[in-house]
Amino acid sequence: MLQTFFLLVLSNLFMTFAWYGHLKHLKGQPLVIAILVSWGIAFAEYCFQVPANRIGINSFSLPQLKVMQEVITMVVFAVFAVIYMGVPITRNLLWAALCLAGSAYFIFKDGLPGR
């Protein structure tokens, strides 16, 4: 189970940089350059995402796997946005985090499959 979690975190680090890193580093470059660089980074993301899902489906239900992915995505994105991109922390960001915690609670409330 921890292996799935860590692979998803790595996957999301690459995904976040692929989707948003070009906004900071490639502003002056042609769009095609940003797309090609993002695709290269996204390839690394898939190298972690696909194994994470294949391993994770043995321990989690599909909805649990998806919600875990989304919570990790938003946590990684929030850290990236605040620390790397300089986006201020707002009350709405904190409310969104609370909603994500609620979704994780409800999807895991009945436990893991087979337990």
Phi and psi restraints in degrees (range 20) as a CNS / XPLOR table:
assign (resid 1 and name C) (resid 2 and name N)
       (resid 2 and name CA) (resid 2 and name C) 1.0 -65.0 20.0 2
assign (resid 2 and name N) (resid 2 and name CA)
       (resid 2 and name C) (resid 3 and name N) 1.0 -34.0 20.0 2
assign (resid 2 and name C) (resid 3 and name N)
       (resid 3 and name CA) (resid 3 and name C) 1.0 -60.9 20.0 2
assign (resid 3 and name N) (resid 3 and name CA)
       (resid 3 and name C) (resid 4 and name N) 1.0 -42.6 20.0 2
assign (resid 3 and name C) (resid 4 and name N)
       (resid 4 and name CA) (resid 4 and name C) 1.0 -59.9 20.0 2
assign (resid 4 and name N) (resid 4 and name CA)
       (resid 4 and name C) (resid 5 and name N) 1.0 -47.6 20.0 2
assign (resid 4 and name C) (resid 5 and name N)
       (resid 5 and name CA) (resid 5 and name C) 1.0 -57.6 20.0 2
assign (resid 5 and name N) (resid 5 and name CA)
       (resid 5 and name C) (resid 6 and name N) 1.0 -50.2 20.0 2
assign (resid 5 and name C) (resid 6 and name N)
       (resid 6 and name CA) (resid 6 and name C) 1.0 -67.1 20.0 2
assign (resid 6 and name N) (resid 6 and name CA)
       (resid 6 and name C) (resid 7 and name N) 1.0 -37.3 20.0 2
assign (resid 6 and name C) (resid 7 and name N)
       (resid 7 and name CA) (resid 7 and name C) 1.0 -65.0 20.0 2
assign (resid 7 and name N) (resid 7 and name CA)
       (resid 7 and name C) (resid 8 and name N) 1.0 -37.8 20.0 2
assign (resid 7 and name C) (resid 8 and name N)
       (resid 8 and name CA) (resid 8 and name C) 1.0 -67.2 20.0 2
assign (resid 8 and name N) (resid 8 and name CA)
       (resid 8 and name C) (resid 9 and name N) 1.0 -38.0 20.0 2
assign (resid 8 and name C) (resid 9 and name N)
       (resid 9 and name CA) (resid 9 and name C) 1.0 -63.0 20.0 2
assign (resid 9 and name N) (resid 9 and name CA)
       (resid 9 and name C) (resid 10 and name N) 1.0 -47.5 20.0 2
assign (resid 9 and name C) (resid 10 and name N)
       (resid 10 and name CA) (resid 10 and name C) 1.0 -60.3 20.0 2
assign (resid 10 and name N) (resid 10 and name CA)
       (resid 10 and name C) (resid 11 and name N) 1.0 -45.4 20.0 2
assign (resid 10 and name C) (resid 11 and name N)
       (resid 11 and name CA) (resid 11 and name C) 1.0 -56.1 20.0 2
assign (resid 11 and name N) (resid 11 and name CA)
       (resid 11 and name C) (resid 12 and name N) 1.0 -45.3 20.0 2
assign (resid 11 and name C) (resid 12 and name N)
       (resid 12 and name CA) (resid 12 and name C) 1.0 -70.8 20.0 2
assign (resid 12 and name N) (resid 12 and name CA)
       (resid 12 and name C) (resid 13 and name N) 1.0 -29.4 20.0 2
assign (resid 12 and name C) (resid 13 and name N)
       (resid 13 and name CA) (resid 13 and name C) 1.0 -61.9 20.0 2
assign (resid 13 and name N) (resid 13 and name CA)
       (resid 13 and name C) (resid 14 and name N) 1.0 -47.6 20.0 2
assign (resid 13 and name C) (resid 14 and name N)
       (resid 14 and name CA) (resid 14 and name C) 1.0 -65.2 20.0 2
assign (resid 14 and name N) (resid 14 and name CA)
       (resid 14 and name C) (resid 15 and name N) 1.0 -42.8 20.0 2
assign (resid 14 and name C) (resid 15 and name N)
       (resid 15 and name CA) (resid 15 and name C) 1.0 -60.6 20.0 2
assign (resid 15 and name N) (resid 15 and name CA)
       (resid 15 and name C) (resid 16 and name N) 1.0 -44.5 20.0 2
assign (resid 15 and name C) (resid 16 and name N)
       (resid 16 and name CA) (resid 16 and name C) 1.0 -63.2 20.0 2
assign (resid 16 and name N) (resid 16 and name CA)
       (resid 16 and name C) (resid 17 and name N) 1.0 -42.3 20.0 2
assign (resid 16 and name C) (resid 17 and name N)
       (resid 17 and name CA) (resid 17 and name C) 1.0 -67.1 20.0 2
assign (resid 17 and name N) (resid 17 and name CA)
       (resid 17 and name C) (resid 18 and name N) 1.0 -37.5 20.0 2
assign (resid 17 and name C) (resid 18 and name N)
       (resid 18 and name CA) (resid 18 and name C) 1.0 -64.2 20.0 2
assign (resid 18 and name N) (resid 18 and name CA)
       (resid 18 and name C) (resid 19 and name N) 1.0 -41.4 20.0 2
assign (resid 18 and name C) (resid 19 and name N)
       (resid 19 and name CA) (resid 19 and name C) 1.0 -80.6 20.0 2
assign (resid 19 and name N) (resid 19 and name CA)
       (resid 19 and name C) (resid 20 and name N) 1.0 -34.2 20.0 2
assign (resid 19 and name C) (resid 20 and name N)
       (resid 20 and name CA) (resid 20 and name C) 1.0 -124.3 20.0 2
assign (resid 20 and name N) (resid 20 and name CA)
       (resid 20 and name C) (resid 21 and name N) 1.0 -17.8 20.0 2
assign (resid 20 and name C) (resid 21 and name N)
       (resid 21 and name CA) (resid 21 and name C) 1.0 -60.9 20.0 2
assign (resid 21 and name N) (resid 21 and name CA)
       (resid 21 and name C) (resid 22 and name N) 1.0 -32.6 20.0 2
assign (resid 21 and name C) (resid 22 and name N)
       (resid 22 and name CA) (resid 22 and name C) 1.0 -65.3 20.0 2
assign (resid 22 and name N) (resid 22 and name CA)
       (resid 22 and name C) (resid 23 and name N) 1.0 -22.0 20.0 2
assign (resid 22 and name C) (resid 23 and name N)
       (resid 23 and name CA) (resid 23 and name C) 1.0 -66.8 20.0 2
assign (resid 23 and name N) (resid 23 and name CA)
       (resid 23 and name C) (resid 24 and name N) 1.0 -24.6 20.0 2
assign (resid 23 and name C) (resid 24 and name N)
       (resid 24 and name CA) (resid 24 and name C) 1.0 -97.4 20.0 2
assign (resid 24 and name N) (resid 24 and name CA)
       (resid 24 and name C) (resid 25 and name N) 1.0 -39.4 20.0 2
assign (resid 24 and name C) (resid 25 and name N)
       (resid 25 and name CA) (resid 25 and name C) 1.0 -101.1 20.0 2
assign (resid 25 and name N) (resid 25 and name CA)
       (resid 25 and name C) (resid 26 and name N) 1.0 -22.5 20.0 2
assign (resid 25 and name C) (resid 26 and name N)
       (resid 26 and name CA) (resid 26 and name C) 1.0 -121.3 20.0 2
assign (resid 26 and name N) (resid 26 and name CA)
       (resid 26 and name C) (resid 27 and name N) 1.0 28.7 20.0 2
assign (resid 26 and name C) (resid 27 and name N)
       (resid 27 and name CA) (resid 27 and name C) 1.0 -55.2 20.0 2
assign (resid 27 and name N) (resid 27 and name CA)
       (resid 27 and name C) (resid 28 and name N) 1.0 -42.9 20.0 2
assign (resid 27 and name C) (resid 28 and name N)
       (resid 28 and name CA) (resid 28 and name C) 1.0 -86.6 20.0 2
assign (resid 28 and name N) (resid 28 and name CA)
       (resid 28 and name C) (resid 29 and name N) 1.0 -1.9 20.0 2
assign (resid 28 and name C) (resid 29 and name N)
       (resid 29 and name CA) (resid 29 and name C) 1.0 -89.3 20.0 2
assign (resid 29 and name N) (resid 29 and name CA)
       (resid 29 and name C) (resid 30 and name N) 1.0 154.9 20.0 2
assign (resid 29 and name C) (resid 30 and name N)
       (resid 30 and name CA) (resid 30 and name C) 1.0 -60.5 20.0 2
assign (resid 30 and name N) (resid 30 and name CA)
       (resid 30 and name C) (resid 31 and name N) 1.0 152.0 20.0 2
assign (resid 30 and name C) (resid 31 and name N)
       (resid 31 and name CA) (resid 31 and name C) 1.0 -56.4 20.0 2
assign (resid 31 and name N) (resid 31 and name CA)
       (resid 31 and name C) (resid 32 and name N) 1.0 -38.0 20.0 2
assign (resid 31 and name C) (resid 32 and name N)
       (resid 32 and name CA) (resid 32 and name C) 1.0 -62.1 20.0 2
assign (resid 32 and name N) (resid 32 and name CA)
       (resid 32 and name C) (resid 33 and name N) 1.0 -34.1 20.0 2
assign (resid 32 and name C) (resid 33 and name N)
       (resid 33 and name CA) (resid 33 and name C) 1.0 -66.3 20.0 2
assign (resid 33 and name N) (resid 33 and name CA)
       (resid 33 and name C) (resid 34 and name N) 1.0 -45.8 20.0 2
assign (resid 33 and name C) (resid 34 and name N)
       (resid 34 and name CA) (resid 34 and name C) 1.0 -61.1 20.0 2
assign (resid 34 and name N) (resid 34 and name CA)
       (resid 34 and name C) (resid 35 and name N) 1.0 -40.4 20.0 2
assign (resid 34 and name C) (resid 35 and name N)
       (resid 35 and name CA) (resid 35 and name C) 1.0 -64.7 20.0 2
assign (resid 35 and name N) (resid 35 and name CA)
       (resid 35 and name C) (resid 36 and name N) 1.0 -46.5 20.0 2
assign (resid 35 and name C) (resid 36 and name N)
       (resid 36 and name CA) (resid 36 and name C) 1.0 -65.0 20.0 2
assign (resid 36 and name N) (resid 36 and name CA)
       (resid 36 and name C) (resid 37 and name N) 1.0 -41.5 20.0 2
assign (resid 36 and name C) (resid 37 and name N)
       (resid 37 and name CA) (resid 37 and name C) 1.0 -64.6 20.0 2
assign (resid 37 and name N) (resid 37 and name CA)
       (resid 37 and name C) (resid 38 and name N) 1.0 -43.8 20.0 2
assign (resid 37 and name C) (resid 38 and name N)
       (resid 38 and name CA) (resid 38 and name C) 1.0 -62.9 20.0 2
assign (resid 38 and name N) (resid 38 and name CA)
       (resid 38 and name C) (resid 39 and name N) 1.0 -39.9 20.0 2
assign (resid 38 and name C) (resid 39 and name N)
       (resid 39 and name CA) (resid 39 and name C) 1.0 -62.0 20.0 2
assign (resid 39 and name N) (resid 39 and name CA)
       (resid 39 and name C) (resid 40 and name N) 1.0 -40.3 20.0 2
assign (resid 39 and name C) (resid 40 and name N)
       (resid 40 and name CA) (resid 40 and name C) 1.0 -62.4 20.0 2
assign (resid 40 and name N) (resid 40 and name CA)
       (resid 40 and name C) (resid 41 and name N) 1.0 -42.5 20.0 2
assign (resid 40 and name C) (resid 41 and name N)
       (resid 41 and name CA) (resid 41 and name C) 1.0 -68.6 20.0 2
assign (resid 41 and name N) (resid 41 and name CA)
       (resid 41 and name C) (resid 42 and name N) 1.0 -39.1 20.0 2
assign (resid 41 and name C) (resid 42 and name N)
       (resid 42 and name CA) (resid 42 and name C) 1.0 -64.2 20.0 2
assign (resid 42 and name N) (resid 42 and name CA)
       (resid 42 and name C) (resid 43 and name N) 1.0 -30.2 20.0 2
assign (resid 42 and name C) (resid 43 and name N)
       (resid 43 and name CA) (resid 43 and name C) 1.0 -60.4 20.0 2
assign (resid 43 and name N) (resid 43 and name CA)
       (resid 43 and name C) (resid 44 and name N) 1.0 -42.9 20.0 2
assign (resid 43 and name C) (resid 44 and name N)
       (resid 44 and name CA) (resid 44 and name C) 1.0 -63.5 20.0 2
assign (resid 44 and name N) (resid 44 and name CA)
       (resid 44 and name C) (resid 45 and name N) 1.0 -37.5 20.0 2
assign (resid 44 and name C) (resid 45 and name N)
       (resid 45 and name CA) (resid 45 and name C) 1.0 -58.7 20.0 2
assign (resid 45 and name N) (resid 45 and name CA)
       (resid 45 and name C) (resid 46 and name N) 1.0 -45.8 20.0 2
assign (resid 45 and name C) (resid 46 and name N)
       (resid 46 and name CA) (resid 46 and name C) 1.0 -67.0 20.0 2
assign (resid 46 and name N) (resid 46 and name CA)
       (resid 46 and name C) (resid 47 and name N) 1.0 -28.6 20.0 2
assign (resid 46 and name C) (resid 47 and name N)
       (resid 47 and name CA) (resid 47 and name C) 1.0 -65.9 20.0 2
assign (resid 47 and name N) (resid 47 and name CA)
       (resid 47 and name C) (resid 48 and name N) 1.0 -20.8 20.0 2
assign (resid 47 and name C) (resid 48 and name N)
       (resid 48 and name CA) (resid 48 and name C) 1.0 -100.2 20.0 2
assign (resid 48 and name N) (resid 48 and name CA)
       (resid 48 and name C) (resid 49 and name N) 1.0 -36.3 20.0 2
assign (resid 48 and name C) (resid 49 and name N)
       (resid 49 and name CA) (resid 49 and name C) 1.0 -65.9 20.0 2
assign (resid 49 and name N) (resid 49 and name CA)
       (resid 49 and name C) (resid 50 and name N) 1.0 -47.7 20.0 2
assign (resid 49 and name C) (resid 50 and name N)
       (resid 50 and name CA) (resid 50 and name C) 1.0 -63.0 20.0 2
assign (resid 50 and name N) (resid 50 and name CA)
       (resid 50 and name C) (resid 51 and name N) 1.0 -48.1 20.0 2
assign (resid 50 and name C) (resid 51 and name N)
       (resid 51 and name CA) (resid 51 and name C) 1.0 -62.9 20.0 2
assign (resid 51 and name N) (resid 51 and name CA)
       (resid 51 and name C) (resid 52 and name N) 1.0 -36.0 20.0 2
assign (resid 51 and name C) (resid 52 and name N)
       (resid 52 and name CA) (resid 52 and name C) 1.0 -58.9 20.0 2
assign (resid 52 and name N) (resid 52 and name CA)
       (resid 52 and name C) (resid 53 and name N) 1.0 -45.5 20.0 2
assign (resid 52 and name C) (resid 53 and name N)
       (resid 53 and name CA) (resid 53 and name C) 1.0 -68.9 20.0 2
assign (resid 53 and name N) (resid 53 and name CA)
       (resid 53 and name C) (resid 54 and name N) 1.0 -39.4 20.0 2
assign (resid 53 and name C) (resid 54 and name N)
       (resid 54 and name CA) (resid 54 and name C) 1.0 -65.7 20.0 2
assign (resid 54 and name N) (resid 54 and name CA)
       (resid 54 and name C) (resid 55 and name N) 1.0 -39.5 20.0 2
assign (resid 54 and name C) (resid 55 and name N)
       (resid 55 and name CA) (resid 55 and name C) 1.0 -73.8 20.0 2
assign (resid 55 and name N) (resid 55 and name CA)
       (resid 55 and name C) (resid 56 and name N) 1.0 -43.6 20.0 2
assign (resid 55 and name C) (resid 56 and name N)
       (resid 56 and name CA) (resid 56 and name C) 1.0 -64.6 20.0 2
assign (resid 56 and name N) (resid 56 and name CA)
       (resid 56 and name C) (resid 57 and name N) 1.0 -31.8 20.0 2
assign (resid 56 and name C) (resid 57 and name N)
       (resid 57 and name CA) (resid 57 and name C) 1.0 -66.9 20.0 2
assign (resid 57 and name N) (resid 57 and name CA)
       (resid 57 and name C) (resid 58 and name N) 1.0 -15.7 20.0 2
assign (resid 57 and name C) (resid 58 and name N)
       (resid 58 and name CA) (resid 58 and name C) 1.0 -78.1 20.0 2
assign (resid 58 and name N) (resid 58 and name CA)
       (resid 58 and name C) (resid 59 and name N) 1.0 -18.1 20.0 2
assign (resid 58 and name C) (resid 59 and name N)
       (resid 59 and name CA) (resid 59 and name C) 1.0 -117.5 20.0 2
assign (resid 59 and name N) (resid 59 and name CA)
       (resid 59 and name C) (resid 60 and name N) 1.0 -23.6 20.0 2
assign (resid 59 and name C) (resid 60 and name N)
       (resid 60 and name CA) (resid 60 and name C) 1.0 -122.0 20.0 2
assign (resid 60 and name N) (resid 60 and name CA)
       (resid 60 and name C) (resid 61 and name N) 1.0 154.0 20.0 2
assign (resid 60 and name C) (resid 61 and name N)
       (resid 61 and name CA) (resid 61 and name C) 1.0 -73.6 20.0 2
assign (resid 61 and name N) (resid 61 and name CA)
       (resid 61 and name C) (resid 62 and name N) 1.0 163.0 20.0 2
assign (resid 61 and name C) (resid 62 and name N)
       (resid 62 and name CA) (resid 62 and name C) 1.0 -59.5 20.0 2
assign (resid 62 and name N) (resid 62 and name CA)
       (resid 62 and name C) (resid 63 and name N) 1.0 -45.2 20.0 2
assign (resid 62 and name C) (resid 63 and name N)
       (resid 63 and name CA) (resid 63 and name C) 1.0 -61.4 20.0 2
assign (resid 63 and name N) (resid 63 and name CA)
       (resid 63 and name C) (resid 64 and name N) 1.0 -38.5 20.0 2
assign (resid 63 and name C) (resid 64 and name N)
       (resid 64 and name CA) (resid 64 and name C) 1.0 -64.4 20.0 2
assign (resid 64 and name N) (resid 64 and name CA)
       (resid 64 and name C) (resid 65 and name N) 1.0 -41.8 20.0 2
assign (resid 64 and name C) (resid 65 and name N)
       (resid 65 and name CA) (resid 65 and name C) 1.0 -62.0 20.0 2
assign (resid 65 and name N) (resid 65 and name CA)
       (resid 65 and name C) (resid 66 and name N) 1.0 -41.9 20.0 2
assign (resid 65 and name C) (resid 66 and name N)
       (resid 66 and name CA) (resid 66 and name C) 1.0 -67.6 20.0 2
assign (resid 66 and name N) (resid 66 and name CA)
       (resid 66 and name C) (resid 67 and name N) 1.0 -44.5 20.0 2
assign (resid 66 and name C) (resid 67 and name N)
       (resid 67 and name CA) (resid 67 and name C) 1.0 -65.9 20.0 2
assign (resid 67 and name N) (resid 67 and name CA)
       (resid 67 and name C) (resid 68 and name N) 1.0 -40.6 20.0 2
assign (resid 67 and name C) (resid 68 and name N)
       (resid 68 and name CA) (resid 68 and name C) 1.0 -59.0 20.0 2
assign (resid 68 and name N) (resid 68 and name CA)
       (resid 68 and name C) (resid 69 and name N) 1.0 -44.3 20.0 2
assign (resid 68 and name C) (resid 69 and name N)
       (resid 69 and name CA) (resid 69 and name C) 1.0 -58.2 20.0 2
assign (resid 69 and name N) (resid 69 and name CA)
       (resid 69 and name C) (resid 70 and name N) 1.0 -45.9 20.0 2
assign (resid 69 and name C) (resid 70 and name N)
       (resid 70 and name CA) (resid 70 and name C) 1.0 -67.3 20.0 2
assign (resid 70 and name N) (resid 70 and name CA)
       (resid 70 and name C) (resid 71 and name N) 1.0 -40.2 20.0 2
assign (resid 70 and name C) (resid 71 and name N)
       (resid 71 and name CA) (resid 71 and name C) 1.0 -63.8 20.0 2
assign (resid 71 and name N) (resid 71 and name CA)
       (resid 71 and name C) (resid 72 and name N) 1.0 -45.8 20.0 2
assign (resid 71 and name C) (resid 72 and name N)
       (resid 72 and name CA) (resid 72 and name C) 1.0 -61.0 20.0 2
assign (resid 72 and name N) (resid 72 and name CA)
       (resid 72 and name C) (resid 73 and name N) 1.0 -42.4 20.0 2
assign (resid 72 and name C) (resid 73 and name N)
       (resid 73 and name CA) (resid 73 and name C) 1.0 -56.7 20.0 2
assign (resid 73 and name N) (resid 73 and name CA)
       (resid 73 and name C) (resid 74 and name N) 1.0 -47.5 20.0 2
assign (resid 73 and name C) (resid 74 and name N)
       (resid 74 and name CA) (resid 74 and name C) 1.0 -70.8 20.0 2
assign (resid 74 and name N) (resid 74 and name CA)
       (resid 74 and name C) (resid 75 and name N) 1.0 -35.1 20.0 2
assign (resid 74 and name C) (resid 75 and name N)
       (resid 75 and name CA) (resid 75 and name C) 1.0 -67.0 20.0 2
assign (resid 75 and name N) (resid 75 and name CA)
       (resid 75 and name C) (resid 76 and name N) 1.0 -47.3 20.0 2
assign (resid 75 and name C) (resid 76 and name N)
       (resid 76 and name CA) (resid 76 and name C) 1.0 -60.8 20.0 2
assign (resid 76 and name N) (resid 76 and name CA)
       (resid 76 and name C) (resid 77 and name N) 1.0 -44.0 20.0 2
assign (resid 76 and name C) (resid 77 and name N)
       (resid 77 and name CA) (resid 77 and name C) 1.0 -63.1 20.0 2
assign (resid 77 and name N) (resid 77 and name CA)
       (resid 77 and name C) (resid 78 and name N) 1.0 -42.8 20.0 2
assign (resid 77 and name C) (resid 78 and name N)
       (resid 78 and name CA) (resid 78 and name C) 1.0 -62.1 20.0 2
assign (resid 78 and name N) (resid 78 and name CA)
       (resid 78 and name C) (resid 79 and name N) 1.0 -44.2 20.0 2
assign (resid 78 and name C) (resid 79 and name N)
       (resid 79 and name CA) (resid 79 and name C) 1.0 -63.0 20.0 2
assign (resid 79 and name N) (resid 79 and name CA)
       (resid 79 and name C) (resid 80 and name N) 1.0 -45.5 20.0 2
assign (resid 79 and name C) (resid 80 and name N)
       (resid 80 and name CA) (resid 80 and name C) 1.0 -58.8 20.0 2
assign (resid 80 and name N) (resid 80 and name CA)
       (resid 80 and name C) (resid 81 and name N) 1.0 -48.9 20.0 2
assign (resid 80 and name C) (resid 81 and name N)
       (resid 81 and name CA) (resid 81 and name C) 1.0 -62.6 20.0 2
assign (resid 81 and name N) (resid 81 and name CA)
       (resid 81 and name C) (resid 82 and name N) 1.0 -43.2 20.0 2
assign (resid 81 and name C) (resid 82 and name N)
       (resid 82 and name CA) (resid 82 and name C) 1.0 -75.9 20.0 2
assign (resid 82 and name N) (resid 82 and name CA)
       (resid 82 and name C) (resid 83 and name N) 1.0 -50.2 20.0 2
assign (resid 82 and name C) (resid 83 and name N)
       (resid 83 and name CA) (resid 83 and name C) 1.0 -81.2 20.0 2
assign (resid 83 and name N) (resid 83 and name CA)
       (resid 83 and name C) (resid 84 and name N) 1.0 -46.3 20.0 2
assign (resid 83 and name C) (resid 84 and name N)
       (resid 84 and name CA) (resid 84 and name C) 1.0 -86.5 20.0 2
assign (resid 84 and name N) (resid 84 and name CA)
       (resid 84 and name C) (resid 85 and name N) 1.0 -40.4 20.0 2
assign (resid 84 and name C) (resid 85 and name N)
       (resid 85 and name CA) (resid 85 and name C) 1.0 -98.5 20.0 2
assign (resid 85 and name N) (resid 85 and name CA)
       (resid 85 and name C) (resid 86 and name N) 1.0 -8.4 20.0 2
assign (resid 85 and name C) (resid 86 and name N)
       (resid 86 and name CA) (resid 86 and name C) 1.0 75.8 20.0 2
assign (resid 86 and name N) (resid 86 and name CA)
       (resid 86 and name C) (resid 87 and name N) 1.0 24.1 20.0 2
assign (resid 86 and name C) (resid 87 and name N)
       (resid 87 and name CA) (resid 87 and name C) 1.0 -76.8 20.0 2
assign (resid 87 and name N) (resid 87 and name CA)
       (resid 87 and name C) (resid 88 and name N) 1.0 132.2 20.0 2
assign (resid 87 and name C) (resid 88 and name N)
       (resid 88 and name CA) (resid 88 and name C) 1.0 -71.7 20.0 2
assign (resid 88 and name N) (resid 88 and name CA)
       (resid 88 and name C) (resid 89 and name N) 1.0 149.3 20.0 2
assign (resid 88 and name C) (resid 89 and name N)
       (resid 89 and name CA) (resid 89 and name C) 1.0 -77.2 20.0 2
assign (resid 89 and name N) (resid 89 and name CA)
       (resid 89 and name C) (resid 90 and name N) 1.0 126.8 20.0 2
assign (resid 89 and name C) (resid 90 and name N)
       (resid 90 and name CA) (resid 90 and name C) 1.0 -118.5 20.0 2
assign (resid 90 and name N) (resid 90 and name CA)
       (resid 90 and name C) (resid 91 and name N) 1.0 168.1 20.0 2
assign (resid 90 and name C) (resid 91 and name N)
       (resid 91 and name CA) (resid 91 and name C) 1.0 -60.8 20.0 2
assign (resid 91 and name N) (resid 91 and name CA)
       (resid 91 and name C) (resid 92 and name N) 1.0 -38.6 20.0 2
assign (resid 91 and name C) (resid 92 and name N)
       (resid 92 and name CA) (resid 92 and name C) 1.0 -65.4 20.0 2
assign (resid 92 and name N) (resid 92 and name CA)
       (resid 92 and name C) (resid 93 and name N) 1.0 -33.9 20.0 2
assign (resid 92 and name C) (resid 93 and name N)
       (resid 93 and name CA) (resid 93 and name C) 1.0 -63.7 20.0 2
assign (resid 93 and name N) (resid 93 and name CA)
       (resid 93 and name C) (resid 94 and name N) 1.0 -40.3 20.0 2
assign (resid 93 and name C) (resid 94 and name N)
       (resid 94 and name CA) (resid 94 and name C) 1.0 -68.6 20.0 2
assign (resid 94 and name N) (resid 94 and name CA)
       (resid 94 and name C) (resid 95 and name N) 1.0 -39.5 20.0 2
assign (resid 94 and name C) (resid 95 and name N)
       (resid 95 and name CA) (resid 95 and name C) 1.0 -62.8 20.0 2
assign (resid 95 and name N) (resid 95 and name CA)
       (resid 95 and name C) (resid 96 and name N) 1.0 -41.5 20.0 2
assign (resid 95 and name C) (resid 96 and name N)
       (resid 96 and name CA) (resid 96 and name C) 1.0 -61.6 20.0 2
assign (resid 96 and name N) (resid 96 and name CA)
       (resid 96 and name C) (resid 97 and name N) 1.0 -40.3 20.0 2
assign (resid 96 and name C) (resid 97 and name N)
       (resid 97 and name CA) (resid 97 and name C) 1.0 -62.6 20.0 2
assign (resid 97 and name N) (resid 97 and name CA)
       (resid 97 and name C) (resid 98 and name N) 1.0 -38.9 20.0 2
assign (resid 97 and name C) (resid 98 and name N)
       (resid 98 and name CA) (resid 98 and name C) 1.0 -64.6 20.0 2
assign (resid 98 and name N) (resid 98 and name CA)
       (resid 98 and name C) (resid 99 and name N) 1.0 -40.3 20.0 2
assign (resid 98 and name C) (resid 99 and name N)
       (resid 99 and name CA) (resid 99 and name C) 1.0 -63.5 20.0 2
assign (resid 99 and name N) (resid 99 and name CA)
       (resid 99 and name C) (resid 100 and name N) 1.0 -40.3 20.0 2
assign (resid 99 and name C) (resid 100 and name N)
       (resid 100 and name CA) (resid 100 and name C) 1.0 -63.8 20.0 2
assign (resid 100 and name N) (resid 100 and name CA)
       (resid 100 and name C) (resid 101 and name N) 1.0 -41.2 20.0 2
assign (resid 100 and name C) (resid 101 and name N)
       (resid 101 and name CA) (resid 101 and name C) 1.0 -61.8 20.0 2
assign (resid 101 and name N) (resid 101 and name CA)
       (resid 101 and name C) (resid 102 and name N) 1.0 -38.7 20.0 2
assign (resid 101 and name C) (resid 102 and name N)
       (resid 102 and name CA) (resid 102 and name C) 1.0 -63.7 20.0 2
assign (resid 102 and name N) (resid 102 and name CA)
       (resid 102 and name C) (resid 103 and name N) 1.0 -42.1 20.0 2
assign (resid 102 and name C) (resid 103 and name N)
       (resid 103 and name CA) (resid 103 and name C) 1.0 -64.5 20.0 2
assign (resid 103 and name N) (resid 103 and name CA)
       (resid 103 and name C) (resid 104 and name N) 1.0 -39.7 20.0 2
assign (resid 103 and name C) (resid 104 and name N)
       (resid 104 and name CA) (resid 104 and name C) 1.0 -65.0 20.0 2
assign (resid 104 and name N) (resid 104 and name CA)
       (resid 104 and name C) (resid 105 and name N) 1.0 -41.1 20.0 2
assign (resid 104 and name C) (resid 105 and name N)
       (resid 105 and name CA) (resid 105 and name C) 1.0 -58.2 20.0 2
assign (resid 105 and name N) (resid 105 and name CA)
       (resid 105 and name C) (resid 106 and name N) 1.0 -50.0 20.0 2
assign (resid 105 and name C) (resid 106 and name N)
       (resid 106 and name CA) (resid 106 and name C) 1.0 -69.0 20.0 2
assign (resid 106 and name N) (resid 106 and name CA)
       (resid 106 and name C) (resid 107 and name N) 1.0 -36.0 20.0 2
assign (resid 106 and name C) (resid 107 and name N)
       (resid 107 and name CA) (resid 107 and name C) 1.0 -72.9 20.0 2
assign (resid 107 and name N) (resid 107 and name CA)
       (resid 107 and name C) (resid 108 and name N) 1.0 -28.3 20.0 2
assign (resid 107 and name C) (resid 108 and name N)
       (resid 108 and name CA) (resid 108 and name C) 1.0 -100.4 20.0 2
assign (resid 108 and name N) (resid 108 and name CA)
       (resid 108 and name C) (resid 109 and name N) 1.0 0.5 20.0 2
assign (resid 108 and name C) (resid 109 and name N)
       (resid 109 and name CA) (resid 109 and name C) 1.0 -55.7 20.0 2
assign (resid 109 and name N) (resid 109 and name CA)
       (resid 109 and name C) (resid 110 and name N) 1.0 -39.6 20.0 2
assign (resid 109 and name C) (resid 110 and name N)
       (resid 110 and name CA) (resid 110 and name C) 1.0 -86.5 20.0 2
assign (resid 110 and name N) (resid 110 and name CA)
       (resid 110 and name C) (resid 111 and name N) 1.0 5.1 20.0 2
assign (resid 110 and name C) (resid 111 and name N)
       (resid 111 and name CA) (resid 111 and name C) 1.0 90.5 20.0 2
assign (resid 111 and name N) (resid 111 and name CA)
       (resid 111 and name C) (resid 112 and name N) 1.0 -175.3 20.0 2
assign (resid 111 and name C) (resid 112 and name N)
       (resid 112 and name CA) (resid 112 and name C) 1.0 -87.2 20.0 2
assign (resid 112 and name N) (resid 112 and name CA)
       (resid 112 and name C) (resid 113 and name N) 1.0 154.7 20.0 2
assign (resid 112 and name C) (resid 113 and name N)
       (resid 113 and name CA) (resid 113 and name C) 1.0 -58.7 20.0 2
assign (resid 113 and name N) (resid 113 and name CA)
       (resid 113 and name C) (resid 114 and name N) 1.0 140.8 20.0 2
assign (resid 113 and name C) (resid 114 and name N)
       (resid 114 and name CA) (resid 114 and name C) 1.0 76.9 20.0 2
assign (resid 114 and name N) (resid 114 and name CA)
       (resid 114 and name C) (resid 115 and name N) 1.0 9.9 20.0 2
